[in-house]
């Protein structure tokens, strides 16, 4: 084991600290240069007029300082934090006193003196059928126990992507991340889980601080399999789950206790209806109230809808019963025949309420039934000039009357939050959809897509400053996701369904958004939905149609490059290039513009990914030329093809040319944005390639310093959970194996293995396991090294079944070949 010196900062940390200083745009700058004397000698580092000398001792580095180089800055958190999303307290809450007491016994935090270091998480599950009041009870618990916790977080957990976005919201609400950040969802999740495991008022915390009591609420967990990735591993907090699945209260790694909520009794139902309506009753009205209480079956949702109908129509109880007897058995039950069994009462009440709405209010509710039920931004449904096909949709001046009508009927809820949002129960959504004819459904989807497209904050990909732009998309992502899933289900029955170009563009841009947040499987799904839409656009919109087809194929191809699907990557990028070749100007000359340059770069990526380095070089050079010929040309546009060309020269062994082009593009970004900017990951990509080139030039210390700059840049522009961050951690593992600093090598390798945990990153994970075997071998842990090597070999064999060479015949280059060129 290496001997660590505490009085001398490691060279890598000094370089990192030095290069994090950003001077003014006009400051003189020269790239970092070091001699490479090897371990045990002195290395001199130069930048501008500054000189630092560091002794490398025996080549060791201090682990804690290296980790601190890319850890987040210390933050004082925003406590108390009451992050309830669109949920608000309901004054009409009724009953459930015994259940609330049972929840208290499990969930309330004990006094600090009673805590043990090994105190487990406290967890409770509320189970029961839809409409039984699980969510309402969880909301009541959160608001009435607010003083018992310093942090309460509400999470809508019925969809994995929405749940991921919700964890990102927690990170911002709590102050773990800035609102201007648009980090990888997985990174935000791990940051939040890290705080939950050590909940302190400052982040990162320490053992000297007291725990912050917190409550985490997972609402609508219909699929329990989504929870393990978000479940806090340790900590002294409390977790509340609501689910239709009774197993939620019996799964040992989730809830410790729980209950199946039961319907209200007839007596309790009568009390609640009476409280909500405030009617005075005589003997006849009391009998009618008792009959209503039997009809609604003790279900809180149905009870509130009945009360809303009574208030809105000013019907007495007896009048309601007369109408029910006349219409309920025929019109209502017939209209809601898809809602059989226990849901019949809820369905018929919803349909009955819907039939009594004004035409414009009903139209608005139909649109809301297609969006995210937990939070529909009001600026989505209330627009001054929406330009929608559904002629009955309320105009801007009529919106507030329509909203009031829905609130009075208890069909929607209004959130008391900045920006404004509405919500409705999922069963109300189901009933509304079941009541719609196919023509109504198609028209509603066209309108919902147009409304969402009107407010979606489209990403400007040209300037490269994606971080700030993407943060604005989070409010509308859940509704875009619901539209995507809904329209894909409709395509099964109506494969020729026509939507407009704006709908396809919305799906494509949502794909780019989730791509930037690390949800690559969801990105493919959005792009595929956009392709399904655009293929049905009439030919008279051919110019727009072909633009969208190119954009969607480019999105699929780019995503395939990130998830190790080289053949698909080449297929889709070739389609893009072929479509661009068909465009001609009015003079019959091929058009060379910004989209052409993008396509040439992406086709180069696809060719390089498939081993055609010469073809890739040609495409990257064409892309550079096309950019430079653009009348609006800016040097920073070269931030896409130039780094890629540098990688190709490096792989071809043209190291001097590679270094020259990489230093040139790095200087372009320095002049535009400052030293090691974090406006996007592109500067980190340049640094990564340059560090590789310097290593092959045997300028080891200089290579190490550049890779340390890269790891810091990636950690800020992407996240420590991004696969590119994992790539540079593998490179740093190699550096520290060479320096015999096994502790630091282990630290960076562990970071890489965490970053590569997604199933589509198996190639990167296998490559990292190979380097784990090399690290263990360097530590003389030969048995462990052989185990790691066997795991890497078996993983590679599954990825490359045609390669029958034995394990001892493989080198690090064989494992590098598993990953795309910019990850090697």
C-alpha positions in Angstrom: 0.0 0.0 0.0 1.3 3.4 -0.9 2.5 5.8 1.8 0.3 8.9 1.8 1.8 12.3 2.7 -0.5 14.8 4.3 1.6 17.9 3.9 1.7 18.0 0.1 -1.3 18.4 -2.1 -1.4 15.9 -4.9 -0.3 17.2 -8.3 -3.7 16.3 -9.9 -5.6 18.3 -7.3 -3.2 21.3 -7.8 -3.8 21.2 -11.5 -7.5 20.9 -11.0 -7.6 23.8 -8.6 -5.5 25.9 -10.8 -7.5 25.3 -14.0 -10.9 25.9 -12.3 -10.0 29.6 -12.2 -11.8 31.4 -15.0 -10.2 34.6 -16.2 -11.7 37.4 -18.2 -12.2 36.8 -21.9 -9.2 38.9 -22.8 -6.8 37.1 -20.4 -3.7 35.6 -21.9 -3.9 31.9 -21.8 -1.6 29.0 -22.7 -2.6 25.3 -22.4 -1.2 23.5 -19.4 2.2 22.0 -20.0 4.1 19.7 -17.8 7.2 17.7 -18.0 6.7 13.9 -17.5 9.5 12.8 -15.2 7.6 9.9 -13.7 7.1 9.1 -10.0 9.5 10.4 -7.5 10.5 13.5 -9.5 9.4 17.1 -9.6 6.8 18.3 -12.2 6.4 21.9 -13.1 3.0 23.2 -14.2 2.6 26.4 -16.2 -0.4 28.5 -17.0 -0.3 32.2 -17.9 2.3 33.7 -15.5 1.6 31.2 -12.7 3.9 28.4 -11.8 3.3 25.6 -9.4 5.8 23.0 -8.4 4.6 19.7 -6.9 6.7 16.7 -5.7 5.2 13.4 -6.8 6.9 11.4 -3.9 6.1 7.8 -4.8 3.3 8.7 -7.2 0.6 8.5 -4.6 -2.4 10.9 -4.3 -4.6 11.6 -1.3 -8.1 10.0 -1.8 -10.1 12.5 0.1 -8.7 15.4 -1.7 -9.3 13.8 -5.1 -12.9 13.1 -4.3 -13.4 16.6 -3.1 -12.2 17.9 -6.5 -15.6 16.9 -8.1 -17.9 16.8 -5.1 -20.8 19.3 -5.1 -20.2 22.6 -3.2 -21.4 22.7 0.4 -24.9 24.1 0.6 -27.2 25.3 3.4 -30.4 23.6 2.5 -33.9 25.2 2.3 -35.4 23.9 5.5 -38.1 23.4 6.5 -39.1 22.0 3.1 -42.7 21.2 2.4 -42.7 19.9 -1.2 -46.2 18.7 -2.0 -46.4 19.4 -5.7 -50.1 20.0 -6.7 -51.5 18.5 -3.5 -53.2 20.8 -1.0 -55.1 20.4 2.2 -58.8 19.6 1.9 -61.0 21.2 4.6 -63.8 18.7 3.9 -61.7 15.7 5.0 -63.8 13.3 7.1 -63.2 10.3 9.3 -60.3 7.8 9.3 -59.2 8.8 12.9 -58.2 5.2 13.8 -56.1 4.8 10.6 -54.4 8.2 11.3 -53.5 7.0 14.8 -52.1 3.7 13.4 -50.0 5.7 11.0 -48.7 7.9 13.8 -47.4 4.9 15.7 -45.2 3.9 12.8 -44.3 7.1 11.0 -43.8 9.8 13.6 -40.2 10.4 14.4 -39.1 9.5 17.9 -37.3 12.1 20.1 -33.7 12.6 19.2 -32.6 11.0 22.5 -34.4 7.8 21.6 -32.7 7.4 18.3 -30.2 4.6 17.7 -27.4 4.7 15.1 -28.9 1.7 13.4 -32.5 2.9 13.5 -34.3 1.7 10.4 -36.6 3.5 8.1 -40.2 3.8 9.3 -42.7 2.8 6.6 -46.4 2.4 6.2 -48.7 1.5 3.2 -52.3 2.6 2.5 -53.9 0.1 0.3 -57.4 -0.2 -1.3 -59.4 0.1 -4.5 -59.4 3.2 -6.6 -61.6 6.0 -5.2 -61.4 4.7 -1.6 -59.5 7.8 -0.4 -55.9 6.7 -0.2 -54.4 9.8 -1.7 -56.7 12.1 0.3 -55.7 10.4 3.5 -52.0 10.7 2.7 -52.5 14.4 2.0 -54.4 14.9 5.3 -51.6 13.1 7.1 -48.9 15.3 5.6 -50.7 18.6 6.4 -51.8 17.7 9.9 -48.4 16.3 10.9 -46.4 19.1 9.2 -44.9 20.3 12.5 -43.5 16.9 13.2 -41.2 16.8 10.1 -38.7 19.3 8.8 -39.1 18.0 5.3 -42.1 16.4 3.5 -41.9 15.3 -0.1 -44.8 14.2 -2.3 -44.1 11.9 -5.3 -46.5 10.8 -8.0 -45.2 7.2 -8.5 -47.5 5.6 -11.1 -45.0 6.2 -14.0 -41.2 5.7 -13.7 -40.3 8.7 -15.9 -42.6 11.0 -13.9 -41.2 9.6 -10.7 -37.6 10.4 -11.9 -38.7 13.9 -12.7 -40.2 14.3 -9.3 -37.0 13.3 -7.6 -35.3 16.1 -9.6 -38.0 18.5 -8.3 -37.1 17.5 -4.7 -33.4 18.2 -5.3 -34.3 21.7 -6.4 -36.9 22.4 -3.7 -34.6 21.2 -1.0 -31.7 23.2 -2.4 -29.5 20.3 -3.3 -29.4 21.5 -6.9 -30.0 24.9 -8.4 -33.2 25.4 -10.5 -31.0 26.5 -13.4 -29.4 23.0 -13.5 -30.9 20.4 -15.8 -29.0 17.3 -14.6 -29.4 13.7 -15.4 -32.4 12.3 -13.6 -30.4 9.5 -12.2 -27.9 11.9 -10.7 -30.7 13.9 -9.1 -32.1 10.7 -7.7 -28.8 9.6 -6.2 -28.2 13.1 -4.7 -31.6 13.0 -3.0 -31.1 9.5 -1.8 -27.7 10.5 -0.4 -29.3 13.3 1.6 -32.1 11.0 2.8 -29.5 8.6 4.1 -27.7 11.4 6.0 -30.3 14.2 6.4 -28.5 17.3 7.6 -29.2 21.0 7.3 -26.1 21.4 5.2 -25.1 19.2 2.3 -22.8 17.4 2.2 -23.4 16.8 5.9 -21.2 15.3 8.7 -21.7 13.1 11.7 -21.7 16.1 14.1 -25.0 17.4 12.9 -28.4 16.3 14.0 -30.7 14.4 11.7 -33.5 16.3 9.9 -36.8 14.3 10.3 -38.3 13.7 6.9 -41.4 12.1 5.4 -41.4 10.7 1.8 -44.8 9.9 0.2 -45.1 7.6 -2.8 -48.6 8.1 -4.2 -50.3 5.7 -6.6 -47.7 2.9 -6.6 -49.5 0.5 -8.9 -46.3 -1.2 -9.9 -44.2 -2.0 -6.9 -41.2 -2.8 -9.1 -40.5 0.9 -9.7 -39.8 1.6 -6.0 -36.4 -0.2 -5.3 -34.4 2.4 -7.4 -35.9 5.2 -5.3 -36.2 3.6 -1.9 -33.8 5.2 0.6 -31.2 2.6 1.6 -30.6 3.9 5.1 -31.6 6.8 7.2 -34.0 7.7 10.0 -36.9 9.0 8.0 -40.4 7.9 7.3 -42.0 6.6 4.0 -45.7 6.4 3.3 -47.0 4.5 0.2 -50.5 4.5 -1.4 -51.2 1.6 -3.7 -54.1 -0.5 -5.1 -51.8 -3.5 -4.6 -52.3 -5.1 -1.2 -48.8 -6.5 -1.4 -47.5 -3.0 -0.7 -48.1 -3.5 3.0 -46.6 -6.9 3.0 -43.4 -6.5 1.0 -40.7 -6.6 3.7 -38.2 -4.4 1.9 -40.9 -1.7 1.5 -43.6 -1.1 4.1 -43.3 -2.3 7.7 -47.0 -2.0 8.3 -50.1 -0.9 6.6 -53.9 -1.1 6.2 -56.5 -1.9 3.6 -58.9 1.1 3.6 -62.5 0.2 3.8 -65.5 2.1 2.4 -67.4 4.4 4.8 -70.5 2.9 6.5 -73.9 4.0 5.4 -74.1 6.1 8.5 -70.7 7.7 7.9 -71.6 8.4 4.3 -74.8 10.2 5.3 -72.8 12.3 7.7 -70.3 13.3 5.0 -73.0 14.1 2.4 -74.8 16.2 4.9 -71.7 18.1 5.9 -70.8 18.7 2.2 -74.2 19.9 1.2 -75.4 21.6 4.5 -79.0 20.8 3.7 -81.6 20.8 6.4 -83.6 17.5 6.4 -87.0 16.4 7.4 -88.1 12.8 7.6 -88.6 12.3 3.9 -85.2 14.0 3.1 -83.5 11.8 5.7 -84.8 8.7 4.0 -83.6 10.0 0.6 -80.2 10.8 2.1 -80.0 7.2 3.5 -80.8 5.9 0.0 -78.1 8.1 -1.6 -75.6 6.7 0.9 -76.4 3.2 -0.1 -76.0 4.1 -3.8 -72.5 5.5 -3.6 -71.3 2.4 -1.7 -69.2 4.3 0.9 -66.7 5.5 -1.7 -65.3 9.0 -0.9 -64.9 9.9 -4.6 -68.5 9.1 -5.4 -69.7 10.8 -2.3 -68.0 14.1 -3.2 -69.3 13.9 -6.8 -72.9 13.4 -5.6 -72.5 16.3 -3.2 -71.1 18.4 -5.9 -74.0 17.6 -8.2 -76.5 18.4 -5.5 -74.9 21.8 -4.7 -74.5 22.7 -8.4 -78.0 21.8 -9.4 -79.6 22.8 -6.1 -81.4 19.5 -5.9 -82.9 18.1 -2.7 -82.0 14.6 -1.7 -85.4 13.3 -2.7 -85.2 15.0 -6.2 -81.8 13.3 -6.8 -83.3 9.9 -5.9 -86.2 10.5 -8.4 -83.8 11.4 -11.2 -81.6 8.4 -10.3 -84.5 6.0 -10.5 -85.5 7.5 -13.9 -82.1 7.7 -15.5 -79.7 5.6 -13.4 -80.7 2.2 -14.5 -80.9 3.0 -18.2 -78.9 6.0 -19.5 -76.3 6.1 -16.8 -75.5 2.5 -16.4 -75.6 2.0 -20.1 -73.2 4.9 -20.7 -70.8 3.5 -18.1 -71.1 -0.2 -18.9 -67.3 -0.5 -19.1 -67.2 0.4 -15.4 -68.7 -2.7 -13.9 -68.7 -4.1 -10.3 -67.4 -1.9 -7.5 -66.6 1.0 -9.9 -70.2 1.2 -11.2 -71.4 3.8 -8.7 -68.3 6.0 -9.4 -68.7 5.6 -13.1 -72.4 6.5 -13.3 -72.0 9.5 -11.1 -69.2 10.8 -13.2 -71.1 10.3 -16.4 -74.1 11.9 -15.0 -72.1 14.9 -13.9 -70.5 15.1 -17.3 -73.9 15.2 -19.1 -74.9 18.2 -17.0 -71.9 20.3 -17.9 -72.0 23.1 -20.4 -70.6 22.3 -23.8 -67.4 24.2 -23.4 -66.8 22.9 -19.8 -67.3 19.4 -21.0 -64.8 20.0 -23.8 -62.2 21.2 -21.4 -62.7 18.2 -19.1 -62.3 15.8 -22.1 -58.9 17.4 -22.8 -57.9 17.2 -19.2 -58.7 13.5 -19.2 -55.9 13.0 -21.7 -53.2 14.8 -19.7 -51.4 14.1 -16.5 -54.0 13.8 -13.7 -51.7 14.9 -10.9 -50.8 18.3 -12.2 -52.0 20.0 -15.4 -50.4 23.5 -15.6 -53.2 26.1 -16.0 -51.3 27.9 -18.7 -51.6 24.7 -20.8 -55.4 24.6 -20.7 -56.0 28.4 -20.5 -54.6 30.1 -23.7 -55.6 33.4 -25.3 -55.4 32.1 -28.9 -55.1 28.3 -28.8 -56.0 27.7 -32.4 -57.5 24.3 -31.8 -59.9 22.1 -33.9 -62.3 21.5 -31.0 -64.6 24.5 -31.6 -66.4 24.1 -28.3 -63.2 24.4 -26.3 -63.5 27.5 -24.0 -62.2 30.8 -25.1 -59.8 32.6 -22.8 -62.5 34.8 -21.4 -64.7 31.7 -20.8 -62.0 29.6 -19.1 -62.6 30.7 -15.5 -66.4 30.0 -15.8 -65.6 26.5 -17.0 -63.0 25.9 -14.3 -65.6 27.1 -11.6 -68.2 24.7 -13.0 -65.8 21.8 -12.8 -64.7 22.7 -9.2 -68.3 23.0 -8.1 -69.0 19.6 -9.5 -66.0 18.1 -7.6 -64.7 16.7 -10.9 -61.3 18.5 -10.6 -59.2 20.0 -7.8 -57.2 23.2 -7.9 -53.6 23.3 -6.5 -52.6 26.2 -4.3 -49.1 26.6 -5.8 -47.1 29.1 -7.8 -47.8 28.9 -11.5 -51.2 27.2 -10.9 -52.2 23.6 -11.8 -55.3 21.5 -11.8 -55.7 17.8 -11.0 -58.4 15.1 -11.3 -58.9 11.6 -10.0 -57.7 8.8 -12.3 -61.1 7.2 -12.0 -62.7 10.4 -13.3 -60.4 10.3 -16.2 -61.3 6.7 -16.9 -65.0 7.5 -16.8 -64.7 10.4 -19.1 -62.7 8.4 -21.6 -65.2 5.6 -21.5 -68.0 8.1 -22.3 -66.3 9.5 -25.4 -67.1 8.2 -28.9 -64.1 7.4 -31.2 -64.6 10.6 -33.2 -64.7 12.7 -29.9 -61.5 10.9 -28.7 -59.6 11.7 -31.9 -60.6 15.3 -31.9 -59.7 15.6 -28.2 -56.3 14.2 -28.8 -55.6 16.6 -31.7 -56.7 19.5 -29.4 -54.6 18.3 -26.4 -51.5 17.9 -28.6 -52.0 21.4 -30.0 -52.5 23.0 -26.6 -49.4 21.3 -25.2 -47.3 22.1 -28.3 -48.3 25.8 -27.9 -46.7 26.0 -24.4 -43.8 23.5 -24.7 -40.5 25.4 -24.3 -38.7 24.1 -27.4 -35.0 23.5 -27.1 -32.5 25.6 -29.1 -29.9 23.0 -30.1 -27.9 25.4 -32.2 -26.3 27.5 -29.4 -25.3 24.4 -27.3 -26.6 26.0 -24.1 -29.0 23.2 -23.3 -28.8 23.2 -19.5 -30.8 26.3 -18.9 -33.3 25.7 -21.7 -34.2 22.1 -20.7 -35.0 23.0 -17.1 -38.2 24.8 -18.3 -39.5 21.6 -19.9 -40.1 19.7 -16.6 -43.6 21.3 -15.9 -45.0 19.9 -19.2 -43.2 16.6 -19.4 -45.8 14.5 -17.5 -48.6 15.6 -19.8 -46.5 15.1 -22.9 -45.8 11.6 -21.6 -49.5 10.8 -21.1 -50.3 12.1 -24.6 -47.6 9.9 -26.1 -48.8 6.7 -24.3 -52.4 7.5 -25.2 -51.8 8.2 -28.8 -49.7 5.0 -29.2 -52.6 3.0 -27.8 -54.9 4.6 -30.4 -52.5 3.9 -33.3 -53.2 0.2 -32.6 -56.9 0.6 -33.6 -56.4 3.6 -35.9 -53.1 3.1 -37.7 -53.8 5.9 -40.2 -54.7 8.4 -37.5 -53.7 11.9 -38.6 -52.2 14.6 -36.3 -50.4 17.7 -37.3 -46.8 18.6 -37.7 -46.8 20.4 -34.4 -47.7 17.2 -32.6 -44.8 15.3 -34.2 -42.5 18.2 -33.3 -43.7 18.1 -29.7 -42.9 14.4 -29.4 -39.5 14.9 -31.0 -38.6 17.7 -28.7 -39.8 15.8 -25.6 -37.5 13.0 -26.8 -34.5 15.4 -26.9 -35.4 16.7 -23.4 -35.5 13.2 -21.8 -32.3 12.4 -23.8 -30.6 15.3 -22.1 -31.8 14.1 -18.7 -30.4 10.6 -19.2 -33.7 8.7 -19.9 -32.5 7.1 -23.1 -35.2 4.4 -23.3 -37.9 7.1 -23.0 -36.1 9.2 -25.6 -36.4 6.3 -28.1 -40.1 5.9 -27.3 -40.8 9.7 -27.8 -38.9 9.6 -31.1 -40.8 6.6 -32.3 -44.1 8.2 -31.4 -43.0 11.3 -33.4 -42.2 9.0 -36.4 -45.6 7.3 -36.2 -47.3 10.7 -36.3 -45.2 12.3 -39.1 -45.6 9.3 -41.4 -49.4 10.0 -41.5 -49.0 13.7 -42.3 -50.5 14.4 -45.7 -48.1 14.8 -48.6 -49.2 18.4 -49.2 -47.1 19.3 -46.2 -44.1 17.6 -47.7 -41.5 20.1 -46.8 -42.4 20.1 -43.1 -43.0 16.4 -43.2 -39.5 15.6 -44.5 -37.9 18.0 -42.0 -39.6 16.2 -39.2 -38.7 12.8 -40.5 -35.1 13.9 -40.6 -35.3 15.2 -37.1 -36.8 12.1 -35.7 -34.4 9.7 -37.5 -31.5 11.9 -36.2 -32.9 11.6 -32.7 -33.2 7.8 -32.9 -29.7 7.5 -34.4 -28.1 9.8 -31.9 -29.7 7.9 -29.0 -28.6 4.5 -30.5 -25.0 5.9 -30.4 -25.4 6.4 -26.7 -26.9 2.9 -25.9 -24.5 0.8 -27.9 -26.6 0.0 -31.0 -24.1 0.8 -33.8 -26.0 -0.8 -36.7 -29.3 1.0 -35.8 -27.3 4.2 -35.4 -25.8 4.0 -38.9 -29.2 3.0 -40.4 -31.0 6.1 -39.1 -28.2 8.6 -39.7 -28.0 7.3 -43.3 -31.7 7.9 -43.7 -31.1 11.5 -42.6 -28.2 12.0 -45.0 -30.2 10.6 -47.9 -33.1 12.8 -47.2 -30.9 15.9 -47.1 -29.3 14.9 -50.4 -32.8 15.1 -52.1 -33.1 18.8 -51.2 -32.2 21.2 -53.9 -32.3 25.0 -54.1 -34.3 26.8 -56.8 -31.2 26.7 -59.0 -30.8 22.9 -58.7 -27.7 23.2 -56.5 -27.5 20.9 -53.4 -28.2 22.8 -50.3 -25.3 23.1 -47.8 -26.7 24.6 -44.6 -26.7 24.0 -40.8 -28.9 20.9 -41.0 -26.5 19.4 -43.6 -23.5 20.0 -41.4 -25.3 18.4 -38.5 -26.2 15.4 -40.6 -22.6 15.0 -41.9 -21.3 15.0 -38.4 -23.9 12.5 -37.2 -23.2 10.2 -40.1 -19.5 10.4 -39.3 -20.3 9.3 -35.7 -22.3 6.4 -37.1 -19.5 5.3 -39.4 -16.9 5.6 -36.7 -19.1 3.6 -34.4 -19.2 0.8 -37.0 -15.4 0.9 -37.6 -15.2 2.9 -40.8 -12.7 5.5 -39.6 -11.8 6.7 -43.1 -15.5 7.3 -43.9 -15.9 9.0 -40.6 -13.0 11.3 -41.2 -14.5 12.3 -44.6 -17.8 13.2 -43.0 -16.3 15.2 -40.2 -14.2 17.3 -42.6 -17.3 17.9 -44.8 -19.2 19.0 -41.7 -16.5 21.5 -40.8 -16.5 22.8 -44.3 -20.3 23.1 -44.5 -20.4 25.0 -41.2 -17.7 27.4 -42.3 -19.5 28.2 -45.6 -22.6 29.2 -43.8 -23.1 33.0 -44.0 -24.0 33.1 -40.2 -21.1 30.9 -39.3 -19.8 30.9 -35.7 -16.7 29.1 -34.5 -18.5 27.4 -31.7 -20.5 25.4 -34.2 -17.3 23.4 -34.8 -17.7 22.0 -31.2 -19.5 19.0 -32.7 -17.3 17.8 -35.7 -13.9 19.0 -34.6 -13.6 16.9 -31.3 -14.9 13.9 -33.2 -12.2 14.4 -35.9 -9.7 14.6 -33.1 -10.9 11.3 -31.8 -10.5 9.7 -35.3 -7.0 11.0 -35.7 -6.1 9.6 -32.3 -7.5 6.2 -33.2 -5.6 6.3 -36.5 -2.4 7.1 -34.6 -2.1 10.6 -36.0 -1.3 12.0 -32.6 0.2 15.3 -33.6 -2.7 16.2 -35.9 -5.2 15.1 -33.2 -3.5 17.2 -30.5 -3.5 20.3 -32.8 -7.1 20.1 -33.8 -8.3 19.4 -30.2 -6.2 22.3 -28.7 -7.6 24.6 -31.5 -11.3 23.8 -30.7 -10.6 24.0 -27.0 -9.3 27.5 -27.6 -12.5 28.4 -29.5 -14.6 27.4 -26.5 -12.3 29.3 -24.1 -12.7 32.5 -26.1 -16.5 32.0 -26.3 -17.3 30.9 -22.8 -14.2 31.0 -20.6 -11.8 28.3 -19.4 -13.4 24.9 -19.0 -16.9 26.3 -19.3 -19.9 24.2 -18.3 -22.5 25.5 -20.8 -22.6 22.0 -22.2 -20.6 18.8 -22.0 -18.7 19.5 -25.3 -15.7 21.1 -23.5 -15.4 18.0 -21.3 -15.5 15.9 -24.5 -12.6 17.9 -25.9 -10.6 17.5 -22.7 -11.3 13.8 -22.6 -9.9 13.3 -26.2 -6.9 15.6 -25.5 -6.0 13.6 -22.4 -6.1 10.4 -24.4 -3.8 11.9 -27.1 -1.4 13.2 -24.5 -1.3 9.7 -22.8 -0.4 8.1 -26.1 2.3 10.7 -26.5 3.6 9.5 -23.2 3.0 12.9 -21.6 1.5 11.2 -18.6 1.4 14.0 -16.1 -0.1 16.4 -18.6 -2.6 13.7 -19.6 -3.6 13.2 -16.0 -4.1 17.0 -15.5 -6.4 17.2 -18.5 -8.4 14.2 -17.5 -8.8 15.7 -14.0 -10.2 18.9 -15.7 -12.5 16.7 -17.7 -13.9 14.9 -14.7 -14.7 18.2 -13.0 -16.3 19.6 -16.2 -18.4 16.5 -16.7 -19.5 16.5 -13.1 -20.9 20.0 -13.5 -22.2 20.0 -17.1 -23.6 16.4 -16.9 -23.5 14.6 -13.6 -21.6 12.0 -11.7 -24.2 9.4 -12.9 -23.7 10.1 -16.6 -21.9 7.5 -18.7 -19.4 10.1 -20.0 -18.4 10.8 -16.4 -17.9 7.1 -15.9 -15.7 7.0 -19.0 -13.3 9.5 -17.7 -13.3 7.8 -14.3 -12.1 4.6 -16.1 -9.3 6.7 -17.6 -8.3 8.1 -14.2 -8.4 4.5 -12.9 -5.7 3.7 -15.5 -3.7 6.7 -14.5 -3.6 5.8 -10.8 -2.9 2.1 -11.5 0.2 3.4 -13.3 1.1 5.6 -10.3 0.4 2.7 -7.9 -2.2 4.8 -6.1 -4.6 1.9 -5.6 -7.0 3.8 -3.2 -7.6 6.6 -5.7 -7.9 4.1 -8.6 -10.5 2.2 -6.6 -12.4 5.4 -5.8 -12.7 6.4 -9.5 -13.5 2.9 -10.6 -16.3 2.6 -8.2 -17.7 5.9 -9.5 -17.6 4.4 -13.0 -19.3 1.2 -12.0 -22.2 3.2 -10.5 -22.5 5.4 -13.6 -22.7 2.2 -15.8 -25.5 0.5 -13.9 -28.1 1.1 -16.6 -28.8 -2.0 -18.7 -28.0 -0.3 -22.0 -24.5 0.5 -20.7 -23.4 -3.2 -20.3 -20.6 -2.6 -22.8 -19.1 0.2 -20.6 -19.7 -1.9 -17.5 -17.8 -4.9 -18.9 -14.9 -2.6 -19.9 -14.8 -1.2 -16.3 -14.8 -4.7 -14.9 -11.7 -5.5 -17.0 -9.9 -2.5 -15.4 -11.0 -3.7 -12.0 -9.1 -6.9 -12.7 -6.1 -4.9 -13.7 -6.3 -2.9 -10.5 -6.6 -5.9 -8.3 -3.7 -7.5 -10.1 -1.6 -4.4 -9.4 -2.5 -4.8 -5.8 -1.3 -8.4 -5.8 -4.9 -9.6 -5.2 -4.6 -12.3 -7.8 -7.6 -14.4 -6.8 -9.9 -11.4 -6.8 -8.3 -10.2 -10.1 -9.1 -13.5 -11.8 -12.7 -13.3 -10.6 -13.1 -9.8 -12.0 -11.4 -10.8 -15.2 -13.7 -13.8 -15.6 -16.7 -11.6 -15.2 -15.4 -9.2 -17.8 -14.6 -12.0 -20.2 -18.0 -13.6 -19.8 -19.7 -10.2 -20.3 -17.6 -9.6 -23.5 -18.4 -13.1 -24.8 -22.1 -12.3 -24.5 -21.6 -9.1 -26.4 -19.2 -10.6 -29.0 -20.3 -14.3 -29.3 -18.3 -14.7 -32.5 -15.0 -14.0 -30.9 -13.8 -17.4 -29.5 -10.4 -16.3 -28.3 -9.5 -17.4 -24.7 -9.4 -14.9 -21.9 -5.6 -14.7 -21.9 -5.5 -13.6 -25.5 -7.5 -10.4 -24.9 -6.0 -7.0 -24.1 -7.4 -3.7 -23.0 -7.9 -2.8 -26.7 -10.4 -5.6 -27.1 -12.4 -4.2 -24.2 -12.1 -0.7 -25.5 -13.6 -1.9 -28.8 -16.8 -2.6 -27.0 -17.6 1.1 -26.6 -18.1 4.0 -29.0 -15.0 5.9 -30.0 -15.6 8.9 -27.7 -15.8 6.6 -24.7 -12.4 4.8 -25.3 
